[in-house]
Amino acid sequence: MTPGARITAAIEIFEAIQAGDTPAPADAAVGAYLKQRRYIGSKDRTAIQALVYGIFRRRARLGWWLEHAKAKALPRNLLIAYLLLVEKLTGPELRSLFDGRHYDPYPLEDGEIVLADRLVTHTLEHPHMSEAVLLECPYWAEAGLRAALGERFAEELRALNDEATTDLRVNLLLGTQEDAIAAMKRDGIFSKPALYSPIGLRLGGRPALGGTEALKSGLIEIQDEGSQLLALLVGAQPGMQVVDFCAGAGGKTLAMAALMQNKGRIVACDVNAKRLERLTVRQRRAQAHNIERRPLASERDPWVKRHKGKFDRVLVDAPCTGTGTWRRNPDAKWGRGGIDLAELTALQSSILDSASRLVKPGGRLVYATCSLLAAENEDRIAAFLADHADFRQLSIFDIWPEAVGTEAPPEGSIVEGYLRLTPGLHGTDGFTAAVLERAPEAEAKPADEQVED
């Protein structure tokens, strides 16, 4: 593809993202576009993706300039601003790309020429930009993130705007860290043990993993180190009964299944049956035999009531705003304006309340989100504990040695019993987690009154 054709592709992807009442996720739009055009080579695919995500990582600053130039944030305008302010193209270079030949974008229109003339001599950042714009922080999350991150606000926002690392989880059912490192080396890929996760590896760069024997054989899975740590904190052990209540595609489910050495039972639940079905192939490849998939109609599905008090461990990785995943999903910042946070936190509380019914006396309930906002984490736990006197919060410091086994994270990572992982401090996605325990003396339903499916 020519450079101009790549720009055309990016414009068409942004048009697909902006179509409809709700912006489409960037990864879905990019994936659908490339799937329909299999003739596009790997280098061009990489370049197109870099262009799309490069714009999203600078969306606030580019938007500031467009507003300053009295131009709308249309796909072509975004590309023009990016090419001039980030790629530092000159006016003639820009016009040569927008020439309408072959697959290049059609020539600049009068308003676009005016926009280009206003931007061509400037840099991306401007002294009049607010700190939030400079840090690419959306207005809807700024107050909450400032409260949560305190003096680390600027450092963490910059880290959240960087590209994510590539982390792997070693499948202990099939090998060790050393086995995985050796297998990756045979495919020419350098890896090293993760900093905190005893089952994790971190790669140098972003190598292609699809053809590696380690991935095809199930020895490794792609999984952020922070996600691995959440799975470890559940403390799932061989022979236990465990529920992954919001399992999604099952990354944490597979991690816990391996820790349980295929002994006991783990039930992967989710309201999205199609997403849960993706666990089928992964489970088979990982040789994890103790997983049961259970689609739910809602968090109040009758299955929950029928299995009240039967599980040793219940993990709730609740749906959230995803503020901790902006390294991977920078577009999520700009598609949340219409989301009602109060409605979302009400759902989180409802999920937590319902899932807690599954926990047996003396069992544990682990609540986590990939968000750093207190409204989705500390506030939800405080409200839950106020209504559930039979649960108490455990200290992460007390749990870490047995559950994880590595040195605990640095100061500031564990505050008042909560674990907060951030890209600036830990090099992981952002996660917040709390571990709760049900009182041993809580009444349990007699076994003969429990109903099986």
C-alpha positions, -999 to +999 in steps of 0.1 A: +000+000+000+011+036-006+013+059+024-018+077+011-037+044+009-029+037+046-043+071+054-075+063+034-078+031+055-075+050+087-101+075+076-125+047+067-119+030+101-127+063+119-158+067+098-169+032+110-161+041+146-181+073+145-211+057+127-242+052+148-253+067+181-225+049+201-189+049+190-177+014+181-147+000+200-115+007+180-102-028+181-135-041+167-136-015+140-100-022+130-105-060+131-136-059+110-119-036+084-089-058+081-109-090+080-128-077+050-095-069+033-073-099+037-051-087+008-036-061+031-001-072+041+012-075+077+034-044+075+005-023+062-018-037+089+007-027+115+010+008+100-027+013+098-032+002+134-004+024+146-020+054+128-055+048+143-042+042+179-017+070+175-046+094+170-065+080+200-035+085+222-034+121+212-071+126+209-075+154+235-046+175+222-057+170+185-092+179+196-080+211+213-063+222+181-093+214+159-115+234+183-089+262+182-091+262+144-129+261+145-130+227+128-151+196+136-135+164+148-143+146+115-121+116+104-103+136+077-097+165+100-083+142+126-059+127+101-049+161+088-042+174+123-022+142+132-001+143+101+008+180+105+012+182+143+026+147+151+042+135+119+053+171+111+045+170+074+048+202+055+019+216+035+031+203+001+038+169+016+002+167+030-013+178-003+008+151-021-008+124+000-043+138-005-042+136-043-071+113-051-050+089-072-052+052-069-063+046-032-051+079-018-076+102-001-094+127-023-078+162-025-082+187+003-114+208+002-114+245+009-121+242+046-095+215+050-069+237+033-077+265+058-073+240+086-040+228+073-027+264+069-036+271+106-019+240+119+012+235+098+036+257+118+025+244+152+036+216+176+012+192+192+013+208+227+005+244+234+010+265+266-027+273+268-037+236+271-050+225+305-032+198+324-060+173+317-057+179+279-019+176+280-023+143+299-051+130+277-075+127+306-112+129+297-133+153+317-156+126+330-127+108+348-105+137+359-119+144+394-121+107+403-085+099+391-071+130+408-087+118+441-075+082+436-039+089+424-031+121+444+004+133+437+009+105+412-019+118+389+004+132+362+029+103+362+002+076+361-018+094+333+013+096+312+019+059+318-017+051+310-011+068+276+019+047+268+017+014+248+011-017+270+038-043+275+033-078+263+029-102+292+025-140+292+011-164+318+028-198+321+003-227+322+015-247+351-004-277+339+021-280+310+053-266+323+073-241+343+086-205+338+119-220+328+102-243+302+083-214+287+115-191+285+133-219+267+104-225+243+102-189+235+139-187+229+137-215+204+113-193+184+138-164+187+118-144+213+134-131+244+114-132+277+121-128+314+102-136+346+076-111+355+084-088+384+056-099+408+037-128+392+055-162+398+036-175+367+043-146+345+068-136+317+075-102+301+086-099+266+110-075+250+092-055+223+060-067+207+069-099+187+043-119+167+033-149+189+006-166+168+031-190+152+051-199+184+050-235+196+046-223+232+013-206+224-001-233+201+007-260+226-010-242+255+022-237+275+016-199+275-014-175+274-012-138+267-023-121+299-013-089+317+007-094+348-019-075+369-046-099+357-024-128+368-020-113+402-058-110+407-062-147+398-035-156+423-051-135+451-082-156+449-062-184+465-078-212+446-063-246+457-066-281+445-100-297+454-118-264+460-151-253+446-146-219+428-167-195+408-154-169+383-186-148+383-178-124+354-154-147+335-156-131+301-133-151+278-118-169+307-083-156+312-084-157+350-105-189+349-077-207+331-051-193+355-071-205+385-077-239+369-039-244+365-033-234+402-059-260+412-040-287+392-072-298+375-085-309+409-118-296+422-143-275+402-143-240+388-175-226+373-170-198+347-201-176+346-210-146+324-241-129+309-224-128+275-227-164+263-208-158+230-178-143+249-179-172+274-179-197+245-144-184+235-132-202+266-139-236+249-109-236+226-086-220+251-096-246+277-090-275+254-056-261+244-046-255+280-057-291+290-078-276+318-104-303+326-120-289+358-139-259+342-176-257+338-191-229+316-223-214+329-241-186+309-263-165+331-294-145+322-284-118+346-265-114+379-297-126+396-299-158+376-318-186+395-286-207+393-271-184+420-299-190+444-297-228+438-260-229+447-261-206+477-232-212+501-215-239+481-182-223+470-149-218+487-138-189+465-158-165+443-141-140+420-160-109+408-141-091+381-169-066+376-177-047+345-164-011+348-153+020+331-119+004+323-098+034+333-070+010+341-069-004+305-063+029+286-028+017+275-045-011+255-078+007+248-071+045+244-104+049+226-123+039+257-115+074+272-135+091+245-165+068+242-177+071+279-193+105+278-228+090+277-223+064+304-241+070+336-215+062+363-243+059+389-260+033+368-228+014+364-219+014+401-254+002+409-249-028+386-215-035+403-232-035+437-259-057+425-234-082+410-213-082+442-244-087+464-257-116+442-223-133+439-217-131+476-246-156+481-224-183+465-197-180+492-197-207+519-190-199+556-153-193+559-150-188+522-136-158+503-151-133+479-126-113+458-139-081+441-118-064+414-121-040+385-098-027+359-106+008+371-088+031+394-119+051+404-129+049+441-166+050+431-162+016+414-140+001+441-136+014+477-171+029+476-186-004+464-169-024+491-178+000+518-215-001+508-214-039+506-198-044+541-224-020+555-252-043+543-234-077+549-223-080+585-212-116+579-183-105+557-150-087+567-122-074+546-088-091+547-055-074+544-037-079+511-004-079+531-016-110+550-028-128+519+001-120+496+028-144+509+007-175+506-013-166+476+014-150+454+046-160+471+067-131+458+078-099+474+049-075+479+046-045+457+061-011+467+046+013+492+015+029+479+003-002+461-017-015+491-038+011+509-062+003+537-065-033+526-070-026+489-045-036+462-041-009+435-019-018+405-009+010+381+013+012+350+035+038+365+043+019+397+041-017+384+042-017+346+008-034+346-027-024+336-046-005+363-065-028+387-081-024+421-089-054+443-103-063+477-105-097+494-135-104+517-141-134+540-174-148+551-176-155+588-172-192+597-202-191+620-225-178+592-255-201+588-253-224+558-282-241+541-285-278+550-271-299+522-304-318+517-321-284+509-297-275+482-309-280+446-286-292+418-291-284+382 
